[in-house]
């Protein structure tokens, strides 16, 4: 079953990278702010899970191999029923990848997609997405009987219940989400290529110095001029180095961290939204509202009210 149709521009299972180079780049991508921020936003909006899988499937950390937002799959993994099946299914998908991402169902009627992340020197990772139902088709009775054999009845019932509760996506909705992931895979590949070329230790030290300054002065007005003066480099050089190392612009980094700080402050009942806005460095309430909506997915007022216990 191939529904993604995302052309990644070359053979995904070939690479000129050595194993240690693949490990290095994979771990850098996994810990990058670009990946962590995008994953959080993607899963929040779509309800789908997204994991970064090592180019050598077996080398994927357990935390990524098991990363899933689907209640049914989580339960199956907790029960240790599907750990090896899931790994084998992912491995099978990787062997079938050529020019396009590959989508297929596992034995439990759960649809998964594997998208290659390519640097200029070859494969560095896969994005694994989906783990969702694509139809109202029931679970294969033979699969259920085989997996639930020997389980207490309440556990077997929980498996069926979680399967039926899983959201069913239309082909169109799923295709649209895969298109977004295909674009993100290209962006991750670009970041991997930049890290293979560099950055230099000096570049990394520069960005760490900048991050430390930003985090200490979030409540103040932070302009590129102020930041470049602090780092004693030109604005152009600073922006290019920051993008190269983190995959984000300086403004994106600042705003995201301000919003995270604002979320913590909004939990304090005595603080008003406008007070939090100015305390986190925003120059106006409207600017704060726009940024909060963009990065948190809701208005600060709605976020604050959702934290207030409801008396019934």
LUMNUMAR-324194 format. One record per residue (C-alpha): residue number from 1; residue in three letters; chain; x, y, z. Coordinates in steps of 0.05 Angstrom, whole numbers, plus 5000, padded with zeros to 4 digits. Each point is the difference from the previous one (the first is absolute). Layout:
# LUMNUMAR-324194
(site NUM, 'ALA', 'A', (X, Y, Z))
...
# end
This chain:
# LUMNUMAR-324194
(site 1, 'UNK', 'A', (5000, 5000, 5000))
(site 2, 'UNK', 'A', (5036, 5063, 4976))
(site 3, 'UNK', 'A', (4961, 5064, 5011))
(site 4, 'UNK', 'A', (5053, 5051, 5018))
(site 5, 'UNK', 'A', (5031, 5012, 4932))
(site 6, 'UNK', 'A', (5055, 5046, 5028))
(site 7, 'UNK', 'A', (5059, 5000, 4952))
(site 8, 'UNK', 'A', (5063, 5010, 5041))
(site 9, 'UNK', 'A', (5044, 5008, 4939))
(site 10, 'UNK', 'A', (5044, 4939, 5001))
(site 11, 'UNK', 'A', (5013, 4932, 5028))
(site 12, 'UNK', 'A', (4988, 5003, 5075))
(site 13, 'UNK', 'A', (5035, 4937, 5019))
(site 14, 'UNK', 'A', (5069, 5019, 4974))
(site 15, 'UNK', 'A', (5051, 5041, 5038))
(site 16, 'UNK', 'A', (5072, 5022, 4995))
(site 17, 'UNK', 'A', (5002, 5011, 5075))
(site 18, 'UNK', 'A', (5038, 4956, 5049))
(site 19, 'UNK', 'A', (4962, 4968, 5058))
(site 20, 'UNK', 'A', (5030, 5048, 5051))
(site 21, 'UNK', 'A', (4982, 5060, 4956))
(site 22, 'UNK', 'A', (4929, 4975, 4995))
(site 23, 'UNK', 'A', (4997, 4992, 5076))
(site 24, 'UNK', 'A', (5027, 5070, 5011))
(site 25, 'UNK', 'A', (4952, 5034, 4952))
(site 26, 'UNK', 'A', (4940, 4959, 5023))
(site 27, 'UNK', 'A', (5011, 5018, 5073))
(site 28, 'UNK', 'A', (5010, 5073, 4982))
(site 29, 'UNK', 'A', (4934, 5001, 4962))
(site 30, 'UNK', 'A', (4964, 4964, 5056))
(site 31, 'UNK', 'A', (5023, 5050, 5052))
(site 32, 'UNK', 'A', (4992, 5061, 4955))
(site 33, 'UNK', 'A', (4950, 5053, 5019))
(site 34, 'UNK', 'A', (4973, 4999, 4930))
(site 35, 'UNK', 'A', (4978, 4927, 5006))
(site 36, 'UNK', 'A', (4974, 5006, 5071))
(site 37, 'UNK', 'A', (4959, 5062, 4986))
(site 38, 'UNK', 'A', (4972, 4974, 4934))
(site 39, 'UNK', 'A', (4981, 4933, 5031))
(site 40, 'UNK', 'A', (4963, 5033, 5058))
(site 41, 'UNK', 'A', (4961, 5045, 4953))
(site 42, 'UNK', 'A', (4985, 4945, 4949))
(site 43, 'UNK', 'A', (4974, 4951, 5053))
(site 44, 'UNK', 'A', (4960, 5053, 5035))
(site 45, 'UNK', 'A', (4965, 5021, 4935))
(site 46, 'UNK', 'A', (4990, 4932, 4966))
(site 47, 'UNK', 'A', (4996, 4951, 5058))
(site 48, 'UNK', 'A', (5050, 4957, 4961))
(site 49, 'UNK', 'A', (5066, 4977, 5027))
(site 50, 'UNK', 'A', (5067, 5016, 4967))
(site 51, 'UNK', 'A', (5065, 4965, 5017))
(site 52, 'UNK', 'A', (5071, 5008, 4974))
(site 53, 'UNK', 'A', (5026, 4931, 4982))
(site 54, 'UNK', 'A', (5074, 4983, 4993))
(site 55, 'UNK', 'A', (5022, 4983, 4928))
(site 56, 'UNK', 'A', (5019, 4932, 5029))
(site 57, 'UNK', 'A', (4931, 4983, 5028))
(site 58, 'UNK', 'A', (5027, 4956, 5056))
(site 59, 'UNK', 'A', (5043, 5057, 5027))
(site 60, 'UNK', 'A', (4939, 5044, 5014))
(site 61, 'UNK', 'A', (4995, 5018, 5074))
(site 62, 'UNK', 'A', (4943, 4966, 5036))
(site 63, 'UNK', 'A', (4970, 5068, 5016))
(site 64, 'UNK', 'A', (4992, 5013, 4925))
(site 65, 'UNK', 'A', (4983, 4928, 4979))
(site 66, 'UNK', 'A', (4943, 5002, 5050))
(site 67, 'UNK', 'A', (4979, 5072, 4989))
(site 68, 'UNK', 'A', (4927, 4999, 4983))
(site 69, 'UNK', 'A', (4938, 5042, 5017))
(site 70, 'UNK', 'A', (4951, 4944, 4980))
(site 71, 'UNK', 'A', (4968, 4971, 5063))
(site 72, 'UNK', 'A', (4994, 4931, 4968))
(site 73, 'UNK', 'A', (5073, 4996, 4978))
(site 74, 'UNK', 'A', (5023, 5026, 5067))
(site 75, 'UNK', 'A', (4963, 4945, 5036))
(site 76, 'UNK', 'A', (5027, 4947, 4953))
(site 77, 'UNK', 'A', (5071, 5025, 5012))
(site 78, 'UNK', 'A', (4990, 5003, 5075))
(site 79, 'UNK', 'A', (4976, 4928, 4999))
(site 80, 'UNK', 'A', (5062, 4983, 4959))
(site 81, 'UNK', 'A', (4954, 4970, 4947))
(site 82, 'UNK', 'A', (5021, 5042, 4940))
(site 83, 'UNK', 'A', (5071, 5024, 5015))
(site 84, 'UNK', 'A', (5034, 4952, 4952))
(site 85, 'UNK', 'A', (4942, 5001, 4950))
(site 86, 'UNK', 'A', (5004, 5076, 4998))
(site 87, 'UNK', 'A', (5075, 4999, 4989))
(site 88, 'UNK', 'A', (4994, 4948, 4945))
(site 89, 'UNK', 'A', (4945, 5040, 4967))
(site 90, 'UNK', 'A', (5043, 5063, 5001))
(site 91, 'UNK', 'A', (5059, 4960, 4972))
(site 92, 'UNK', 'A', (4956, 4973, 4944))
(site 93, 'UNK', 'A', (4977, 5070, 4981))
(site 94, 'UNK', 'A', (5073, 5024, 4998))
(site 95, 'UNK', 'A', (5018, 4944, 4951))
(site 96, 'UNK', 'A', (4944, 5021, 4953))
(site 97, 'UNK', 'A', (5018, 5074, 4998))
(site 98, 'UNK', 'A', (5027, 5023, 4933))
(site 99, 'UNK', 'A', (4982, 5069, 4974))
(site 100, 'UNK', 'A', (4938, 5007, 5043))
(site 101, 'UNK', 'A', (4978, 4994, 5072))
(site 102, 'UNK', 'A', (4965, 4934, 5014))
(site 103, 'UNK', 'A', (4934, 4989, 5036))
(site 104, 'UNK', 'A', (4973, 4933, 5021))
(site 105, 'UNK', 'A', (4956, 4965, 5050))
(site 106, 'UNK', 'A', (5026, 4953, 5054))
(site 107, 'UNK', 'A', (4965, 4936, 5023))
(site 108, 'UNK', 'A', (4958, 5041, 5048))
(site 109, 'UNK', 'A', (4970, 5043, 4943))
(site 110, 'UNK', 'A', (5041, 5060, 5023))
(site 111, 'UNK', 'A', (5028, 5044, 4945))
(site 112, 'UNK', 'A', (5071, 5025, 5005))
(site 113, 'UNK', 'A', (5043, 5043, 4953))
(site 114, 'UNK', 'A', (5076, 5003, 4995))
(site 115, 'UNK', 'A', (5031, 5062, 4968))
(site 116, 'UNK', 'A', (5075, 5002, 4985))
(site 117, 'UNK', 'A', (5041, 5059, 5025))
(site 118, 'UNK', 'A', (5056, 5012, 4950))
(site 119, 'UNK', 'A', (5062, 5043, 5007))
(site 120, 'UNK', 'A', (5045, 5017, 4941))
(site 121, 'UNK', 'A', (5042, 4940, 5019))
(site 122, 'UNK', 'A', (4945, 4949, 5009))
(site 123, 'UNK', 'A', (4947, 4974, 5048))
(site 124, 'UNK', 'A', (5004, 5026, 5072))
(site 125, 'UNK', 'A', (4933, 4980, 5029))
(site 126, 'UNK', 'A', (4927, 4983, 4988))
(site 127, 'UNK', 'A', (4938, 5037, 5023))
(site 128, 'UNK', 'A', (4949, 4948, 5023))
(site 129, 'UNK', 'A', (4929, 5026, 5003))
(site 130, 'UNK', 'A', (4929, 4975, 5002))
(site 131, 'UNK', 'A', (4987, 4939, 5044))
(site 132, 'UNK', 'A', (4927, 5016, 4988))
(site 133, 'UNK', 'A', (4939, 4967, 4973))
(site 134, 'UNK', 'A', (4981, 5016, 4928))
(site 135, 'UNK', 'A', (4934, 4963, 4998))
(site 136, 'UNK', 'A', (4946, 4972, 5045))
(site 137, 'UNK', 'A', (5024, 4930, 4984))
(site 138, 'UNK', 'A', (5000, 4955, 5061))
(site 139, 'UNK', 'A', (5063, 4969, 5029))
(site 140, 'UNK', 'A', (5017, 4933, 4969))
(site 141, 'UNK', 'A', (4969, 4948, 5048))
(site 142, 'UNK', 'A', (5060, 4953, 4991))
(site 143, 'UNK', 'A', (5048, 5056, 5019))
(site 144, 'UNK', 'A', (4959, 5017, 5062))
(site 145, 'UNK', 'A', (4995, 4927, 5022))
(site 146, 'UNK', 'A', (5074, 4990, 4990))
(site 147, 'UNK', 'A', (5021, 5063, 5037))
(site 148, 'UNK', 'A', (4950, 4994, 5057))
(site 149, 'UNK', 'A', (5013, 4927, 5014))
(site 150, 'UNK', 'A', (5013, 4990, 5074))
(site 151, 'UNK', 'A', (4981, 5071, 5019))
(site 152, 'UNK', 'A', (4949, 5014, 5055))
(site 153, 'UNK', 'A', (4932, 5016, 4969))
(site 154, 'UNK', 'A', (5001, 5072, 5024))
(site 155, 'UNK', 'A', (5066, 5012, 4963))
(site 156, 'UNK', 'A', (4973, 4969, 4936))
(site 157, 'UNK', 'A', (4938, 5045, 5006))
(site 158, 'UNK', 'A', (5045, 5060, 5010))
(site 159, 'UNK', 'A', (5036, 4984, 4935))
(site 160, 'UNK', 'A', (4935, 4998, 4960))
(site 161, 'UNK', 'A', (4973, 5063, 5034))
(site 162, 'UNK', 'A', (5063, 5040, 4985))
(site 163, 'UNK', 'A', (4999, 4976, 4927))
(site 164, 'UNK', 'A', (4928, 5023, 4991))
(site 165, 'UNK', 'A', (5015, 5067, 5032))
(site 166, 'UNK', 'A', (5057, 5014, 4952))
(site 167, 'UNK', 'A', (4985, 5057, 4953))
(site 168, 'UNK', 'A', (4986, 4981, 4928))
(site 169, 'UNK', 'A', (5032, 5047, 4949))
(site 170, 'UNK', 'A', (4976, 5012, 4929))
(site 171, 'UNK', 'A', (5049, 4989, 4944))
(site 172, 'UNK', 'A', (4998, 5074, 4983))
(site 173, 'UNK', 'A', (5015, 5023, 5071))
(site 174, 'UNK', 'A', (5057, 4950, 5007))
(site 175, 'UNK', 'A', (5029, 5019, 4932))
(site 176, 'UNK', 'A', (5000, 5074, 5020))
(site 177, 'UNK', 'A', (5038, 4984, 5064))
(site 178, 'UNK', 'A', (5051, 4958, 4962))
(site 179, 'UNK', 'A', (5012, 5058, 4953))
(site 180, 'UNK', 'A', (5019, 5044, 5060))
(site 181, 'UNK', 'A', (5046, 4945, 5025))
(site 182, 'UNK', 'A', (5032, 4993, 4931))
(site 183, 'UNK', 'A', (5018, 5074, 5002))
(site 184, 'UNK', 'A', (5026, 4993, 5071))
(site 185, 'UNK', 'A', (5043, 4941, 4980))
(site 186, 'UNK', 'A', (5033, 5044, 4947))
(site 187, 'UNK', 'A', (5013, 5054, 5052))
(site 188, 'UNK', 'A', (5031, 4949, 5047))
(site 189, 'UNK', 'A', (5043, 4974, 4943))
(site 190, 'UNK', 'A', (5025, 5071, 4987))
(site 191, 'UNK', 'A', (5017, 5008, 5074))
(site 192, 'UNK', 'A', (5038, 4933, 4998))
(site 193, 'UNK', 'A', (5039, 5023, 4938))
(site 194, 'UNK', 'A', (5020, 5064, 5036))
(site 195, 'UNK', 'A', (5025, 4961, 5060))
(site 196, 'UNK', 'A', (5041, 4954, 4956))
(site 197, 'UNK', 'A', (5035, 5062, 4971))
(site 198, 'UNK', 'A', (5006, 5032, 5070))
(site 199, 'UNK', 'A', (4983, 5035, 5043))
(site 200, 'UNK', 'A', (5067, 5015, 5031))
(site 201, 'UNK', 'A', (5011, 4998, 5075))
(site 202, 'UNK', 'A', (5004, 5076, 4998))
(site 203, 'UNK', 'A', (4931, 5003, 4968))
(site 204, 'UNK', 'A', (4970, 4954, 5053))
(site 205, 'UNK', 'A', (5033, 5041, 5055))
(site 206, 'UNK', 'A', (4973, 5064, 4970))
(site 207, 'UNK', 'A', (4928, 4973, 4998))
(site 208, 'UNK', 'A', (5005, 4973, 5071))
(site 209, 'UNK', 'A', (5023, 5069, 5023))
(site 210, 'UNK', 'A', (4941, 5032, 4963))
(site 211, 'UNK', 'A', (4950, 4951, 5030))
(site 212, 'UNK', 'A', (5025, 5013, 5070))
(site 213, 'UNK', 'A', (4993, 5075, 4990))
(site 214, 'UNK', 'A', (4930, 4994, 4971))
(site 215, 'UNK', 'A', (4976, 4955, 5056))
(site 216, 'UNK', 'A', (5025, 5049, 5052))
(site 217, 'UNK', 'A', (4969, 5061, 4967))
(site 218, 'UNK', 'A', (4934, 4973, 4973))
(site 219, 'UNK', 'A', (4960, 5054, 5034))
(site 220, 'UNK', 'A', (5040, 5055, 4966))
(site 221, 'UNK', 'A', (4997, 5028, 4929))
(site 222, 'UNK', 'A', (5045, 4954, 4959))
(site 223, 'UNK', 'A', (5020, 5028, 4932))
(site 224, 'UNK', 'A', (5050, 4970, 4951))
(site 225, 'UNK', 'A', (5043, 5061, 5013))
(site 226, 'UNK', 'A', (5002, 4987, 5075))
(site 227, 'UNK', 'A', (5015, 4926, 4989))
(site 228, 'UNK', 'A', (5054, 5010, 4947))
(site 229, 'UNK', 'A', (5033, 5053, 5044))
(site 230, 'UNK', 'A', (5001, 4952, 5058))
(site 231, 'UNK', 'A', (5031, 4944, 4958))
(site 232, 'UNK', 'A', (5047, 5049, 4964))
(site 233, 'UNK', 'A', (4981, 4975, 4930))
(site 234, 'UNK', 'A', (4959, 5029, 4943))
(site 235, 'UNK', 'A', (4925, 4990, 4999))
(site 236, 'UNK', 'A', (5004, 4961, 4935))
(site 237, 'UNK', 'A', (5052, 4952, 5025))
(site 238, 'UNK', 'A', (4963, 4990, 5066))
(site 239, 'UNK', 'A', (4934, 4984, 4965))
(site 240, 'UNK', 'A', (5033, 4951, 4951))
(site 241, 'UNK', 'A', (5038, 4964, 5055))
(site 242, 'UNK', 'A', (4939, 4994, 5044))
(site 243, 'UNK', 'A', (4957, 4972, 4944))
(site 244, 'UNK', 'A', (5056, 4951, 4981))
(site 245, 'UNK', 'A', (5008, 4973, 5071))
(site 246, 'UNK', 'A', (4928, 4999, 5024))
(site 247, 'UNK', 'A', (4957, 4999, 4937))
(site 248, 'UNK', 'A', (4961, 5059, 5028))
(site 249, 'UNK', 'A', (5003, 5075, 4991))
(site 250, 'UNK', 'A', (5020, 5042, 5060))
(site 251, 'UNK', 'A', (4931, 5031, 5003))
(site 252, 'UNK', 'A', (4966, 4931, 5000))
(site 253, 'UNK', 'A', (5046, 4978, 5056))
(site 254, 'UNK', 'A', (4986, 5062, 5042))
(site 255, 'UNK', 'A', (4924, 4998, 4990))
(site 256, 'UNK', 'A', (4995, 4926, 5015))
(site 257, 'UNK', 'A', (5038, 5008, 5065))
(site 258, 'UNK', 'A', (4960, 5061, 5019))
(site 259, 'UNK', 'A', (4935, 4961, 4990))
(site 260, 'UNK', 'A', (5026, 4942, 5043))
(site 261, 'UNK', 'A', (5017, 5050, 5055))
(site 262, 'UNK', 'A', (4932, 5033, 4991))
(site 263, 'UNK', 'A', (4965, 4932, 5009))
(site 264, 'UNK', 'A', (5034, 4991, 5067))
(site 265, 'UNK', 'A', (4981, 5071, 5022))
(site 266, 'UNK', 'A', (4928, 4992, 4978))
(site 267, 'UNK', 'A', (4993, 4944, 5050))
(site 268, 'UNK', 'A', (5005, 5052, 5055))
(site 269, 'UNK', 'A', (4928, 5022, 5014))
(site 270, 'UNK', 'A', (5019, 5069, 5024))
(site 271, 'UNK', 'A', (5034, 5019, 4934))
(site 272, 'UNK', 'A', (4959, 5031, 4944))
(site 273, 'UNK', 'A', (5012, 4984, 4927))
(site 274, 'UNK', 'A', (5025, 5071, 4985))
(site 275, 'UNK', 'A', (5050, 4996, 5058))
(site 276, 'UNK', 'A', (5027, 4934, 4973))
(site 277, 'UNK', 'A', (5006, 5030, 4930))
(site 278, 'UNK', 'A', (5045, 5057, 5021))
(site 279, 'UNK', 'A', (5038, 4958, 5051))
(site 280, 'UNK', 'A', (5021, 4952, 4945))
(site 281, 'UNK', 'A', (5027, 5054, 4954))
(site 282, 'UNK', 'A', (4942, 5012, 4952))
(site 283, 'UNK', 'A', (4991, 5072, 4979))
(site 284, 'UNK', 'A', (4923, 4998, 4997))
(site 285, 'UNK', 'A', (4942, 4956, 5021))
(site 286, 'UNK', 'A', (4980, 4989, 4927))
(site 287, 'UNK', 'A', (5070, 4975, 4983))
(site 288, 'UNK', 'A', (4998, 4953, 5060))
(site 289, 'UNK', 'A', (4931, 4973, 4981))
(site 290, 'UNK', 'A', (5022, 4986, 4928))
(site 291, 'UNK', 'A', (5064, 4965, 5021))
(site 292, 'UNK', 'A', (4966, 4960, 5055))
(site 293, 'UNK', 'A', (4946, 4977, 4951))
(site 294, 'UNK', 'A', (5053, 4980, 4949))
(site 295, 'UNK', 'A', (5044, 4960, 5046))
(site 296, 'UNK', 'A', (4950, 4974, 5052))
(site 297, 'UNK', 'A', (4941, 4989, 4954))
(site 298, 'UNK', 'A', (4952, 5042, 5043))
(site 299, 'UNK', 'A', (4994, 5069, 5029))
(site 300, 'UNK', 'A', (5034, 5016, 5066))
(site 301, 'UNK', 'A', (4932, 5016, 5031))
(site 302, 'UNK', 'A', (4973, 4932, 4980))
(site 303, 'UNK', 'A', (5064, 4966, 5024))
(site 304, 'UNK', 'A', (4994, 5034, 5068))
(site 305, 'UNK', 'A', (4926, 4985, 5008))
(site 306, 'UNK', 'A', (5013, 4926, 4984))
(site 307, 'UNK', 'A', (5046, 4998, 5061))
(site 308, 'UNK', 'A', (4946, 5026, 5047))
(site 309, 'UNK', 'A', (4964, 4944, 5038))
(site 310, 'UNK', 'A', (4927, 4997, 4981))
(site 311, 'UNK', 'A', (4951, 4998, 5058))
(site 312, 'UNK', 'A', (4942, 4954, 4988))
# end
